[in-house]
Amino acid sequence: MADYLLWVAFFVLAMVVLGLVRVARGPGYADRMMAAQLLGSGAIAVLLLVGAATGEAAVVDVALTLALLAAFTSIAFVKFAADKERPAVEGEEGA
Amino acid sequence: MRRGTTVSLLLDLFTCVFVAAGAFFFLAGSVGLLRFPDAYTRLHALTKADNLGLALIALGLMPQVGGALAALKLVLVWLLVLLSGAAVSQLIARAARRRDSRP
């Protein structure tokens, strides 16, 4: 069972890496944010799987912390993107 | 004793099925994120991976962590991700819409 869980963790990690291609390719900030969001939830899933496979209960706490941090990261990203795009919009309205 | 092994076998089977289903949703989310044409459809694929993939994996792992409290913690992790994911998806969609509606 532990082997199986570790293989699934590896698979999910591979999927997250595949999703990271969108960070390089994505045309806008929103697409890159989505890949970061997938990275957060995928990493949480990997941590839960590894924690169950190794019987290490503390890993679940790491996953819990990561869940909090991933949310803050995405919100900071959105604020950054909004601030970056706002002057152009206001310039259009002022003109 | 025989009954105990049957129950643990069933629980292992439960874990196998649900964890595999969760991994499949992560596959679908990644492929959708790469292949879908615009930001909104990509967001649709991403939220499936976020909510359902993690939910199925957490549900499948619940018999393996040994104890009701540890299983409850998995549910808490999932609920936190669900809440933050809903908020963040909404923010991302709003940012994408603001970008698209810019003249």
N, CA and C atoms of all chains as a GROMACS GRO file, in nm:
protein
  594
    1MET      N    1   0.083  -0.121   0.000
    1MET     CA    2   0.000   0.000   0.000
    1MET      C    3   0.087   0.127   0.000
    2ALA      N    4   0.195   0.123   0.081
    2ALA     CA    5   0.282   0.241   0.088
    2ALA      C    6   0.346   0.270  -0.048
    3ASP      N    7   0.388   0.161  -0.115
    3ASP     CA    8   0.448   0.178  -0.248
    3ASP      C    9   0.350   0.241  -0.345
    4TYR      N   10   0.226   0.188  -0.340
    4TYR     CA   11   0.123   0.239  -0.429
    4TYR      C   12   0.099   0.389  -0.405
    5LEU      N   13   0.090   0.427  -0.276
    5LEU     CA   14   0.065   0.568  -0.245
    5LEU      C   15   0.180   0.656  -0.292
    6LEU      N   16   0.303   0.605  -0.277
    6LEU     CA   17   0.418   0.684  -0.323
    6LEU      C   18   0.417   0.700  -0.475
    7TRP      N   19   0.374   0.593  -0.546
    7TRP     CA   20   0.367   0.604  -0.692
    7TRP      C   21   0.262   0.706  -0.734
    8VAL      N   22   0.148   0.704  -0.664
    8VAL     CA   23   0.044   0.803  -0.696
    8VAL      C   24   0.096   0.944  -0.667
    9ALA      N   25   0.171   0.959  -0.556
    9ALA     CA   26   0.228   1.090  -0.524
    9ALA      C   27   0.321   1.136  -0.637
   10PHE      N   28   0.402   1.042  -0.688
   10PHE     CA   29   0.493   1.074  -0.799
   10PHE      C   30   0.414   1.117  -0.922
   11PHE      N   31   0.305   1.046  -0.948
   11PHE     CA   32   0.220   1.078  -1.064
   11PHE      C   33   0.161   1.218  -1.052
   12VAL      N   34   0.108   1.249  -0.932
   12VAL     CA   35   0.048   1.382  -0.913
   12VAL      C   36   0.155   1.490  -0.928
   13LEU      N   37   0.274   1.462  -0.877
   13LEU     CA   38   0.383   1.558  -0.892
   13LEU      C   39   0.417   1.579  -1.039
   14ALA      N   40   0.419   1.469  -1.117
   14ALA     CA   41   0.445   1.481  -1.260
   14ALA      C   42   0.337   1.566  -1.328
   15MET      N   43   0.212   1.548  -1.285
   15MET     CA   44   0.104   1.628  -1.343
   15MET      C   45   0.122   1.776  -1.311
   16VAL      N   46   0.165   1.805  -1.188
   16VAL     CA   47   0.188   1.945  -1.150
   16VAL      C   48   0.299   2.006  -1.235
   17VAL      N   49   0.406   1.927  -1.257
   17VAL     CA   50   0.517   1.976  -1.341
   17VAL      C   51   0.467   2.003  -1.483
   18LEU      N   52   0.381   1.912  -1.533
   18LEU     CA   53   0.320   1.932  -1.665
   18LEU      C   54   0.240   2.062  -1.668
   19GLY      N   55   0.166   2.088  -1.560
   19GLY     CA   56   0.086   2.210  -1.554
   19GLY      C   57   0.173   2.335  -1.550
   20LEU      N   58   0.297   2.320  -1.501
   20LEU     CA   59   0.385   2.437  -1.491
   20LEU      C   60   0.426   2.490  -1.627
   21VAL      N   61   0.408   2.408  -1.732
   21VAL     CA   62   0.437   2.456  -1.868
   21VAL      C   63   0.354   2.582  -1.895
   22ARG      N   64   0.234   2.586  -1.835
   22ARG     CA   65   0.145   2.700  -1.856
   22ARG      C   66   0.206   2.828  -1.799
   23VAL      N   67   0.291   2.816  -1.696
   23VAL     CA   68   0.358   2.935  -1.643
   23VAL      C   69   0.449   2.996  -1.749
   24ALA      N   70   0.520   2.909  -1.823
   24ALA     CA   71   0.609   2.959  -1.926
   24ALA      C   72   0.532   3.012  -2.046
   25ARG      N   73   0.424   2.941  -2.084
   25ARG     CA   74   0.354   2.974  -2.208
   25ARG      C   75   0.245   3.077  -2.192
   26GLY      N   76   0.179   3.074  -2.070
   26GLY     CA   77   0.055   3.148  -2.051
   26GLY      C   78   0.062   3.292  -2.098
   27PRO      N   79  -0.037   3.335  -2.176
   27PRO     CA   80  -0.029   3.471  -2.230
   27PRO      C   81  -0.048   3.580  -2.124
   28GLY      N   82  -0.128   3.552  -2.023
   28GLY     CA   83  -0.157   3.658  -1.926
   28GLY      C   84  -0.119   3.618  -1.784
   29TYR      N   85  -0.135   3.715  -1.692
   29TYR     CA   86  -0.108   3.685  -1.552
   29TYR      C   87  -0.204   3.578  -1.500
   30ALA      N   88  -0.330   3.583  -1.544
   30ALA     CA   89  -0.432   3.492  -1.490
   30ALA      C   90  -0.393   3.347  -1.517
   31ASP      N   91  -0.340   3.320  -1.636
   31ASP     CA   92  -0.303   3.182  -1.668
   31ASP      C   93  -0.188   3.134  -1.582
   32ARG      N   94  -0.094   3.225  -1.556
   32ARG     CA   95   0.019   3.186  -1.470
   32ARG      C   96  -0.027   3.164  -1.327
   33MET      N   97  -0.121   3.249  -1.283
   33MET     CA   98  -0.176   3.230  -1.148
   33MET      C   99  -0.242   3.095  -1.135
   34MET      N  100  -0.311   3.051  -1.242
   34MET     CA  101  -0.380   2.921  -1.235
   34MET      C  102  -0.281   2.809  -1.217
   35ALA      N  103  -0.167   2.815  -1.289
   35ALA     CA  104  -0.066   2.710  -1.273
   35ALA      C  105  -0.011   2.712  -1.130
   36ALA      N  106   0.006   2.831  -1.073
   36ALA     CA  107   0.053   2.839  -0.935
   36ALA      C  108  -0.048   2.780  -0.838
   37GLN      N  109  -0.176   2.803  -0.868
   37GLN     CA  110  -0.283   2.746  -0.786
   37GLN      C  111  -0.280   2.592  -0.792
   38LEU      N  112  -0.259   2.540  -0.915
   38LEU     CA  113  -0.250   2.394  -0.931
   38LEU      C  114  -0.127   2.341  -0.857
   39LEU      N  115  -0.017   2.418  -0.860
   39LEU     CA  116   0.103   2.377  -0.787
   39LEU      C  117   0.073   2.365  -0.638
   40GLY      N  118  -0.002   2.462  -0.585
   40GLY     CA  119  -0.035   2.458  -0.442
   40GLY      C  120  -0.117   2.337  -0.405
   41SER      N  121  -0.228   2.315  -0.479
   41SER     CA  122  -0.316   2.204  -0.439
   41SER      C  123  -0.250   2.069  -0.470
   42GLY      N  124  -0.172   2.064  -0.579
   42GLY     CA  125  -0.101   1.940  -0.609
   42GLY      C  126   0.002   1.905  -0.505
   43ALA      N  127   0.073   2.008  -0.456
   43ALA     CA  128   0.173   1.984  -0.352
   43ALA      C  129   0.106   1.936  -0.223
   44ILE      N  130  -0.013   1.991  -0.193
   44ILE     CA  131  -0.085   1.946  -0.074
   44ILE      C  132  -0.123   1.799  -0.090
   45ALA      N  133  -0.172   1.761  -0.208
   45ALA     CA  134  -0.208   1.622  -0.231
   45ALA      C  135  -0.087   1.531  -0.217
   46VAL      N  136   0.028   1.575  -0.272
   46VAL     CA  137   0.150   1.494  -0.262
   46VAL      C  138   0.190   1.478  -0.116
   47LEU      N  139   0.182   1.587  -0.039
   47LEU     CA  140   0.219   1.578   0.103
   47LEU      C  141   0.128   1.483   0.179
   48LEU      N  142  -0.002   1.490   0.151
   48LEU     CA  143  -0.096   1.399   0.219
   48LEU      C  144  -0.064   1.253   0.184
   49LEU      N  145  -0.034   1.229   0.056
   49LEU     CA  146  -0.003   1.092   0.013
   49LEU      C  147   0.125   1.042   0.079
   50VAL      N  148   0.228   1.127   0.080
   50VAL     CA  149   0.355   1.087   0.142
   50VAL      C  150   0.337   1.066   0.292
   51GLY      N  151   0.257   1.153   0.354
   51GLY     CA  152   0.232   1.137   0.498
   51GLY      C  153   0.163   1.006   0.528
   52ALA      N  154   0.065   0.965   0.445
   52ALA     CA  155  -0.004   0.839   0.468
   52ALA      C  156   0.087   0.721   0.437
   53ALA      N  157   0.174   0.737   0.336
   53ALA     CA  158   0.260   0.625   0.297
   53ALA      C  159   0.367   0.599   0.402
   54THR      N  160   0.425   0.704   0.459
   54THR     CA  161   0.534   0.685   0.554
   54THR      C  162   0.484   0.678   0.698
   55GLY      N  163   0.355   0.708   0.722
   55GLY     CA  164   0.305   0.707   0.858
   55GLY      C  165   0.354   0.824   0.941
   56GLU      N  166   0.404   0.927   0.874
   56GLU     CA  167   0.454   1.046   0.944
   56GLU      C  168   0.338   1.145   0.958
   57ALA      N  169   0.288   1.160   1.081
   57ALA     CA  170   0.168   1.243   1.100
   57ALA      C  171   0.197   1.391   1.081
   58ALA      N  172   0.324   1.433   1.104
   58ALA     CA  173   0.357   1.575   1.099
   58ALA      C  174   0.345   1.631   0.958
   59VAL      N  175   0.355   1.543   0.856
   59VAL     CA  176   0.349   1.591   0.718
   59VAL      C  177   0.214   1.655   0.689
   60VAL      N  178   0.109   1.605   0.756
   60VAL     CA  179  -0.024   1.663   0.736
   60VAL      C  180  -0.026   1.809   0.784
   61ASP      N  181   0.050   1.836   0.892
   61ASP     CA  182   0.058   1.975   0.939
   61ASP      C  183   0.128   2.063   0.835
   62VAL      N  184   0.232   2.007   0.771
   62VAL     CA  185   0.299   2.082   0.664
   62VAL      C  186   0.200   2.112   0.552
   63ALA      N  187   0.117   2.011   0.518
   63ALA     CA  188   0.017   2.032   0.413
   63ALA      C  189  -0.081   2.143   0.453
   64LEU      N  190  -0.119   2.144   0.580
   64LEU     CA  191  -0.212   2.246   0.629
   64LEU      C  192  -0.150   2.386   0.615
   65THR      N  193  -0.022   2.398   0.653
   65THR     CA  194   0.048   2.526   0.639
   65THR      C  195   0.057   2.568   0.493
   66LEU      N  196   0.087   2.469   0.407
   66LEU     CA  197   0.099   2.499   0.264
   66LEU      C  198  -0.035   2.546   0.207
   67ALA      N  199  -0.145   2.488   0.257
   67ALA     CA  200  -0.277   2.531   0.210
   67ALA      C  201  -0.298   2.678   0.240
   68LEU      N  202  -0.258   2.720   0.360
   68LEU     CA  203  -0.270   2.862   0.396
   68LEU      C  204  -0.181   2.948   0.308
   69LEU      N  205  -0.053   2.904   0.293
   69LEU     CA  206   0.043   2.986   0.218
   69LEU      C  207   0.004   2.997   0.072
   70ALA      N  208  -0.048   2.886   0.014
   70ALA     CA  209  -0.087   2.889  -0.128
   70ALA      C  210  -0.198   2.991  -0.150
   71ALA      N  211  -0.293   2.998  -0.055
   71ALA     CA  212  -0.400   3.096  -0.068
   71ALA      C  213  -0.344   3.237  -0.066
   72PHE      N  214  -0.251   3.263   0.028
   72PHE     CA  215  -0.192   3.398   0.035
   72PHE      C  216  -0.113   3.431  -0.090
   73THR      N  217  -0.040   3.330  -0.143
   73THR     CA  218   0.037   3.353  -0.265
   73THR      C  219  -0.053   3.397  -0.380
   74SER      N  220  -0.165   3.325  -0.397
   74SER     CA  221  -0.253   3.357  -0.509
   74SER      C  222  -0.315   3.495  -0.492
   75ILE      N  223  -0.352   3.528  -0.367
   75ILE     CA  224  -0.413   3.660  -0.345
   75ILE      C  225  -0.312   3.771  -0.371
   76ALA      N  226  -0.185   3.747  -0.331
   76ALA     CA  227  -0.080   3.846  -0.359
   76ALA      C  228  -0.059   3.862  -0.509
   77PHE      N  229  -0.064   3.749  -0.581
   77PHE     CA  230  -0.051   3.752  -0.727
   77PHE      C  231  -0.161   3.837  -0.790
   78VAL      N  232  -0.284   3.815  -0.743
   78VAL     CA  233  -0.397   3.888  -0.799
   78VAL      C  234  -0.382   4.038  -0.772
   79LYS      N  235  -0.340   4.072  -0.650
   79LYS     CA  236  -0.319   4.214  -0.617
   79LYS      C  237  -0.213   4.274  -0.709
   80PHE      N  238  -0.105   4.197  -0.730
   80PHE     CA  239   0.004   4.244  -0.814
   80PHE      C  240  -0.046   4.268  -0.957
   81ALA      N  241  -0.120   4.171  -1.010
   81ALA     CA  242  -0.169   4.184  -1.147
   81ALA      C  243  -0.265   4.301  -1.159
   82ALA      N  244  -0.351   4.318  -1.059
   82ALA     CA  245  -0.448   4.428  -1.063
   82ALA      C  246  -0.376   4.564  -1.060
   83ASP      N  247  -0.275   4.574  -0.973
   83ASP     CA  248  -0.201   4.700  -0.964
   83ASP      C  249  -0.126   4.728  -1.093
   84LYS      N  250  -0.074   4.620  -1.154
   84LYS     CA  251   0.006   4.635  -1.275
   84LYS      C  252  -0.082   4.684  -1.391
   85GLU      N  253  -0.208   4.638  -1.393
   85GLU     CA  254  -0.292   4.670  -1.508
   85GLU      C  255  -0.378   4.793  -1.488
   86ARG      N  256  -0.385   4.840  -1.363
   86ARG     CA  257  -0.478   4.951  -1.336
   86ARG      C  258  -0.438   5.082  -1.405
   87PRO      N  259  -0.305   5.123  -1.404
   87PRO     CA  260  -0.270   5.252  -1.464
   87PRO      C  261  -0.312   5.262  -1.610
   88ALA      N  262  -0.299   5.150  -1.684
   88ALA     CA  263  -0.336   5.152  -1.825
   88ALA      C  264  -0.486   5.180  -1.839
   89VAL      N  265  -0.565   5.115  -1.752
   89VAL     CA  266  -0.710   5.133  -1.760
   89VAL      C  267  -0.747   5.277  -1.727
   90GLU      N  268  -0.685   5.330  -1.622
   90GLU     CA  269  -0.718   5.467  -1.584
   90GLU      C  270  -0.673   5.567  -1.690
   91GLY      N  271  -0.556   5.534  -1.754
   91GLY     CA  272  -0.509   5.622  -1.861
   91GLY      C  273  -0.610   5.627  -1.976
   92GLU      N  274  -0.669   5.509  -2.004
   92GLU     CA  275  -0.770   5.505  -2.111
   92GLU      C  276  -0.893   5.588  -2.074
   93GLU      N  277  -0.932   5.577  -1.945
   93GLU     CA  278  -1.051   5.650  -1.905
   93GLU      C  279  -1.026   5.801  -1.903
   94GLY      N  280  -0.902   5.840  -1.865
   94GLY     CA  281  -0.871   5.982  -1.856
   94GLY      C  282  -0.862   6.046  -1.994
   95ALA      N  283  -0.823   5.966  -2.095
   95ALA     CA  284  -0.801   6.024  -2.226
   95ALA      C  285  -0.931   6.058  -2.298
   96MET      N  286  -1.079  -1.290   1.329
   96MET     CA  287  -0.952  -1.256   1.266
   96MET      C  288  -0.969  -1.253   1.115
   97ARG      N  289  -1.041  -1.354   1.064
   97ARG     CA  290  -1.062  -1.359   0.920
   97ARG      C  291  -1.143  -1.237   0.875
   98ARG      N  292  -1.244  -1.203   0.958
   98ARG     CA  293  -1.327  -1.089   0.925
   98ARG      C  294  -1.244  -0.959   0.924
   99GLY      N  295  -1.152  -0.949   1.018
   99GLY     CA  296  -1.065  -0.830   1.026
   99GLY      C  297  -0.984  -0.813   0.899
  100THR      N  298  -0.928  -0.924   0.849
  100THR     CA  299  -0.848  -0.911   0.727
  100THR      C  300  -0.936  -0.872   0.609
  101THR      N  301  -1.060  -0.924   0.608
  101THR     CA  302  -1.150  -0.886   0.498
  101THR      C  303  -1.179  -0.737   0.502
  102VAL      N  304  -1.206  -0.685   0.624
  102VAL     CA  305  -1.236  -0.542   0.636
  102VAL      C  306  -1.117  -0.459   0.593
  103SER      N  307  -0.997  -0.499   0.637
  103SER     CA  308  -0.880  -0.418   0.601
  103SER      C  309  -0.854  -0.427   0.451
  104LEU      N  310  -0.884  -0.542   0.391
  104LEU     CA  311  -0.870  -0.554   0.246
  104LEU      C  312  -0.967  -0.460   0.175
  105LEU      N  313  -1.090  -0.456   0.226
  105LEU     CA  314  -1.189  -0.367   0.166
  105LEU      C  315  -1.147  -0.222   0.180
  106LEU      N  316  -1.093  -0.186   0.297
  106LEU     CA  317  -1.048  -0.048   0.316
  106LEU      C  318  -0.933  -0.014   0.223
  107ASP      N  319  -0.841  -0.111   0.203
  107ASP     CA  320  -0.731  -0.089   0.108
  107ASP      C  321  -0.784  -0.069  -0.033
  108LEU      N  322  -0.885  -0.150  -0.068
  108LEU     CA  323  -0.945  -0.136  -0.201
  108LEU      C  324  -1.009   0.002  -0.216
  109PHE      N  325  -1.080   0.045  -0.111
  109PHE     CA  326  -1.142   0.179  -0.108
  109PHE      C  327  -1.035   0.286  -0.132
  110THR      N  328  -0.923   0.273  -0.060
  110THR     CA  329  -0.814   0.370  -0.077
  110THR      C  330  -0.762   0.369  -0.221
  111CYS      N  331  -0.738   0.249  -0.274
  111CYS     CA  332  -0.685   0.238  -0.410
  111CYS      C  333  -0.776   0.308  -0.510
  112VAL      N  334  -0.906   0.279  -0.501
  112VAL     CA  335  -1.000   0.333  -0.600
  112VAL      C  336  -1.006   0.484  -0.588
  113PHE      N  337  -1.023   0.537  -0.464
  113PHE     CA  338  -1.044   0.680  -0.450
  113PHE      C  339  -0.918   0.760  -0.480
  114VAL      N  340  -0.801   0.708  -0.438
  114VAL     CA  341  -0.677   0.780  -0.466
  114VAL      C  342  -0.649   0.782  -0.617
  115ALA      N  343  -0.679   0.669  -0.685
  115ALA     CA  344  -0.660   0.666  -0.830
  115ALA      C  345  -0.754   0.765  -0.897
  116ALA      N  346  -0.879   0.773  -0.848
  116ALA     CA  347  -0.973   0.869  -0.907
  116ALA      C  348  -0.924   1.012  -0.887
  117GLY      N  349  -0.869   1.040  -0.768
  117GLY     CA  350  -0.816   1.174  -0.743
  117GLY      C  351  -0.699   1.206  -0.835
  118ALA      N  352  -0.610   1.107  -0.854
  118ALA     CA  353  -0.496   1.128  -0.944
  118ALA      C  354  -0.545   1.152  -1.086
  119PHE      N  355  -0.655   1.083  -1.125
  119PHE     CA  356  -0.710   1.105  -1.258
  119PHE      C  357  -0.758   1.249  -1.273
  120PHE      N  358  -0.819   1.303  -1.167
  120PHE     CA  359  -0.865   1.442  -1.177
  120PHE      C  360  -0.748   1.539  -1.188
  121PHE      N  361  -0.635   1.505  -1.123
  121PHE     CA  362  -0.518   1.591  -1.140
  121PHE      C  363  -0.468   1.584  -1.284
  122LEU      N  364  -0.470   1.462  -1.342
  122LEU     CA  365  -0.433   1.448  -1.484
  122LEU      C  366  -0.524   1.534  -1.572
  123ALA      N  367  -0.657   1.523  -1.546
  123ALA     CA  368  -0.752   1.600  -1.627
  123ALA      C  369  -0.728   1.750  -1.610
  124GLY      N  370  -0.701   1.792  -1.485
  124GLY     CA  371  -0.677   1.935  -1.461
  124GLY      C  372  -0.554   1.985  -1.536
  125SER      N  373  -0.446   1.906  -1.532
  125SER     CA  374  -0.324   1.950  -1.600
  125SER      C  375  -0.343   1.956  -1.750
  126VAL      N  376  -0.405   1.851  -1.805
  126VAL     CA  377  -0.427   1.849  -1.950
  126VAL      C  378  -0.519   1.965  -1.990
  127GLY      N  379  -0.624   1.988  -1.909
  127GLY     CA  380  -0.714   2.098  -1.940
  127GLY      C  381  -0.645   2.232  -1.933
  128LEU      N  382  -0.559   2.247  -1.832
  128LEU     CA  383  -0.484   2.372  -1.817
  128LEU      C  384  -0.396   2.398  -1.938
  129LEU      N  385  -0.344   2.290  -1.996
  129LEU     CA  386  -0.255   2.307  -2.111
  129LEU      C  387  -0.331   2.321  -2.243
  130ARG      N  388  -0.445   2.251  -2.256
  130ARG     CA  389  -0.507   2.239  -2.387
  130ARG      C  390  -0.624   2.333  -2.411
  131PHE      N  391  -0.690   2.382  -2.304
  131PHE     CA  392  -0.810   2.462  -2.326
  131PHE      C  393  -0.775   2.599  -2.383
  132PRO      N  394  -0.865   2.656  -2.463
  132PRO     CA  395  -0.828   2.773  -2.543
  132PRO      C  396  -0.817   2.905  -2.467
  133ASP      N  397  -0.904   2.931  -2.368
  133ASP     CA  398  -0.893   3.062  -2.304
  133ASP      C  399  -0.894   3.050  -2.151
  134ALA      N  400  -0.880   3.164  -2.085
  134ALA     CA  401  -0.856   3.163  -1.940
  134ALA      C  402  -0.973   3.103  -1.862
  135TYR      N  403  -1.094   3.126  -1.909
  135TYR     CA  404  -1.210   3.081  -1.830
  135TYR      C  405  -1.225   2.929  -1.835
  136THR      N  406  -1.206   2.869  -1.953
  136THR     CA  407  -1.216   2.724  -1.961
  136THR      C  408  -1.100   2.658  -1.885
  137ARG      N  409  -0.984   2.723  -1.888
  137ARG     CA  410  -0.871   2.670  -1.810
  137ARG      C  411  -0.902   2.673  -1.662
  138LEU      N  412  -0.967   2.780  -1.619
  138LEU     CA  413  -1.006   2.790  -1.478
  138LEU      C  414  -1.104   2.680  -1.441
  139HIS      N  415  -1.193   2.650  -1.535
  139HIS     CA  416  -1.288   2.540  -1.514
  139HIS      C  417  -1.215   2.408  -1.490
  140ALA      N  418  -1.113   2.380  -1.576
  140ALA     CA  419  -1.037   2.256  -1.559
  140ALA      C  420  -0.960   2.257  -1.427
  141LEU      N  421  -0.903   2.372  -1.395
  141LEU     CA  422  -0.819   2.381  -1.274
  141LEU      C  423  -0.900   2.356  -1.148
  142THR      N  424  -1.022   2.412  -1.141
  142THR     CA  425  -1.099   2.396  -1.018
  142THR      C  426  -1.143   2.252  -0.996
  143LYS      N  427  -1.162   2.178  -1.109
  143LYS     CA  428  -1.194   2.036  -1.092
  143LYS      C  429  -1.077   1.964  -1.026
  144ALA      N  430  -0.954   1.992  -1.074
  144ALA     CA  431  -0.838   1.926  -1.014
  144ALA      C  432  -0.823   1.967  -0.868
  145ASP      N  433  -0.843   2.094  -0.841
  145ASP     CA  434  -0.828   2.146  -0.705
  145ASP      C  435  -0.924   2.081  -0.608
  146ASN      N  436  -1.052   2.090  -0.640
  146ASN     CA  437  -1.154   2.049  -0.543
  146ASN      C  438  -1.174   1.898  -0.544
  147LEU      N  439  -1.206   1.844  -0.664
  147LEU     CA  440  -1.239   1.702  -0.669
  147LEU      C  441  -1.116   1.613  -0.654
  148GLY      N  442  -1.006   1.651  -0.720
  148GLY     CA  443  -0.887   1.568  -0.709
  148GLY      C  444  -0.838   1.557  -0.566
  149LEU      N  445  -0.824   1.672  -0.500
  149LEU     CA  446  -0.778   1.669  -0.361
  149LEU      C  447  -0.882   1.604  -0.270
  150ALA      N  448  -1.011   1.626  -0.299
  150ALA     CA  449  -1.116   1.566  -0.216
  150ALA      C  450  -1.110   1.415  -0.223
  151LEU      N  451  -1.098   1.361  -0.345
  151LEU     CA  452  -1.096   1.216  -0.359
  151LEU      C  453  -0.971   1.156  -0.295
  152ILE      N  454  -0.856   1.226  -0.309
  152ILE     CA  455  -0.734   1.174  -0.247
  152ILE      C  456  -0.746   1.177  -0.095
  153ALA      N  457  -0.797   1.287  -0.040
  153ALA     CA  458  -0.813   1.296   0.107
  153ALA      C  459  -0.912   1.190   0.156
  154LEU      N  460  -1.022   1.173   0.082
  154LEU     CA  461  -1.123   1.071   0.120
  154LEU      C  462  -1.062   0.931   0.115
  155GLY      N  463  -0.984   0.905   0.010
  155GLY     CA  464  -0.924   0.773  -0.002
  155GLY      C  465  -0.820   0.746   0.105
  156LEU      N  466  -0.752   0.852   0.151
  156LEU     CA  467  -0.647   0.832   0.252
  156LEU      C  468  -0.703   0.818   0.393
  157MET      N  469  -0.830   0.852   0.411
  157MET     CA  470  -0.885   0.853   0.547
  157MET      C  471  -0.871   0.720   0.621
  158PRO      N  472  -0.892   0.603   0.556
  158PRO     CA  473  -0.873   0.478   0.632
  158PRO      C  474  -0.727   0.447   0.664
  159GLN      N  475  -0.634   0.513   0.594
  159GLN     CA  476  -0.492   0.475   0.608
  159GLN      C  477  -0.419   0.549   0.719
  160VAL      N  478  -0.473   0.661   0.767
  160VAL     CA  479  -0.396   0.743   0.861
  160VAL      C  480  -0.410   0.695   1.005
  161GLY      N  481  -0.501   0.601   1.031
  161GLY     CA  482  -0.509   0.542   1.163
  161GLY      C  483  -0.563   0.636   1.269
  162GLY      N  484  -0.694   0.642   1.283
  162GLY     CA  485  -0.751   0.726   1.387
  162GLY      C  486  -0.850   0.826   1.331
  163ALA      N  487  -0.956   0.851   1.408
  163ALA     CA  488  -1.060   0.942   1.361
  163ALA      C  489  -1.010   1.086   1.358
  164LEU      N  490  -0.924   1.122   1.454
  164LEU     CA  491  -0.876   1.261   1.458
  164LEU      C  492  -0.788   1.293   1.338
  165ALA      N  493  -0.698   1.201   1.303
  165ALA     CA  494  -0.613   1.222   1.186
  165ALA      C  495  -0.697   1.231   1.060
  166ALA      N  496  -0.803   1.148   1.052
  166ALA     CA  497  -0.891   1.152   0.935
  166ALA      C  498  -0.965   1.286   0.929
  167LEU      N  499  -1.005   1.333   1.048
  167LEU     CA  500  -1.073   1.463   1.054
  167LEU      C  501  -0.981   1.575   1.005
  168LYS      N  502  -0.852   1.561   1.036
  168LYS     CA  503  -0.755   1.661   0.992
  168LYS      C  504  -0.747   1.666   0.840
  169LEU      N  505  -0.754   1.548   0.777
  169LEU     CA  506  -0.754   1.546   0.630
  169LEU      C  507  -0.874   1.622   0.576
  170VAL      N  508  -0.990   1.602   0.640
  170VAL     CA  509  -1.109   1.675   0.596
  170VAL      C  510  -1.089   1.825   0.616
  171LEU      N  511  -1.022   1.863   0.724
  171LEU     CA  512  -0.997   2.006   0.748
  171LEU      C  513  -0.906   2.065   0.641
  172VAL      N  514  -0.801   1.989   0.604
  172VAL     CA  515  -0.713   2.037   0.497
  172VAL      C  516  -0.794   2.060   0.370
  173TRP      N  517  -0.881   1.960   0.340
  173TRP     CA  518  -0.959   1.972   0.217
  173TRP      C  519  -1.055   2.092   0.224
  174LEU      N  520  -1.118   2.112   0.340
  174LEU     CA  521  -1.211   2.225   0.353
  174LEU      C  522  -1.138   2.358   0.336
  175LEU      N  523  -1.017   2.366   0.394
  175LEU     CA  524  -0.939   2.490   0.380
  175LEU      C  525  -0.906   2.516   0.234
  176VAL      N  526  -0.863   2.410   0.164
  176VAL     CA  527  -0.830   2.425   0.022
  176VAL      C  528  -0.955   2.463  -0.057
  177LEU      N  529  -1.069   2.404  -0.019
  177LEU     CA  530  -1.195   2.434  -0.088
  177LEU      C  531  -1.231   2.581  -0.072
  178LEU      N  532  -1.221   2.630   0.049
  178LEU     CA  533  -1.255   2.771   0.075
  178LEU      C  534  -1.161   2.865   0.000
  179SER      N  535  -1.030   2.842   0.019
  179SER     CA  536  -0.934   2.933  -0.044
  179SER      C  537  -0.940   2.919  -0.196
  180GLY      N  538  -0.964   2.796  -0.244
  180GLY     CA  539  -0.973   2.777  -0.388
  180GLY      C  540  -1.090   2.851  -0.448
  181ALA      N  541  -1.204   2.850  -0.379
  181ALA     CA  542  -1.321   2.921  -0.430
  181ALA      C  543  -1.293   3.071  -0.436
  182ALA      N  544  -1.233   3.125  -0.329
  182ALA     CA  545  -1.203   3.269  -0.326
  182ALA      C  546  -1.104   3.306  -0.436
  183VAL      N  547  -0.997   3.224  -0.447
  183VAL     CA  548  -0.890   3.257  -0.542
  183VAL      C  549  -0.938   3.243  -0.686
  184SER      N  550  -1.021   3.138  -0.714
  184SER     CA  551  -1.072   3.123  -0.850
  184SER      C  552  -1.154   3.244  -0.890
  185GLN      N  553  -1.234   3.292  -0.796
  185GLN     CA  554  -1.317   3.409  -0.824
  185GLN      C  555  -1.228   3.530  -0.855
  186LEU      N  556  -1.121   3.547  -0.775
  186LEU     CA  557  -1.030   3.661  -0.797
  186LEU      C  558  -0.959   3.649  -0.932
  187ILE      N  559  -0.916   3.526  -0.964
  187ILE     CA  560  -0.846   3.507  -1.091
  187ILE      C  561  -0.940   3.536  -1.208
  188ALA      N  562  -1.064   3.486  -1.198
  188ALA     CA  563  -1.160   3.511  -1.306
  188ALA      C  564  -1.186   3.660  -1.321
  189ARG      N  565  -1.194   3.731  -1.208
  189ARG     CA  566  -1.218   3.875  -1.216
  189ARG      C  567  -1.100   3.947  -1.282
  190ALA      N  568  -0.976   3.903  -1.245
  190ALA     CA  569  -0.858   3.963  -1.307
  190ALA      C  570  -0.856   3.937  -1.456
  191ALA      N  571  -0.892   3.812  -1.497
  191ALA     CA  572  -0.894   3.779  -1.640
  191ALA      C  573  -0.999   3.862  -1.712
  192ARG      N  574  -1.113   3.880  -1.649
  192ARG     CA  575  -1.221   3.955  -1.714
  192ARG      C  576  -1.183   4.102  -1.728
  193ARG      N  577  -1.118   4.153  -1.626
  193ARG     CA  578  -1.075   4.293  -1.633
  193ARG      C  579  -0.976   4.312  -1.746
  194ARG      N  580  -0.886   4.212  -1.762
  194ARG     CA  581  -0.788   4.220  -1.870
  194ARG      C  582  -0.856   4.213  -2.006
  195ASP      N  583  -0.956   4.123  -2.017
  195ASP     CA  584  -1.022   4.104  -2.147
  195ASP      C  585  -1.111   4.222  -2.184
  196SER      N  586  -1.170   4.287  -2.083
  196SER     CA  587  -1.263   4.396  -2.114
  196SER      C  588  -1.190   4.528  -2.133
  197ARG      N  589  -1.056   4.525  -2.113
  197ARG     CA  590  -0.981   4.649  -2.134
  197ARG      C  591  -0.980   4.682  -2.283
  198PRO      N  592  -1.011   4.803  -2.319
  198PRO     CA  593  -1.019   4.838  -2.462
  198PRO      C  594  -0.881   4.835  -2.530
   0.00000   0.00000   0.00000
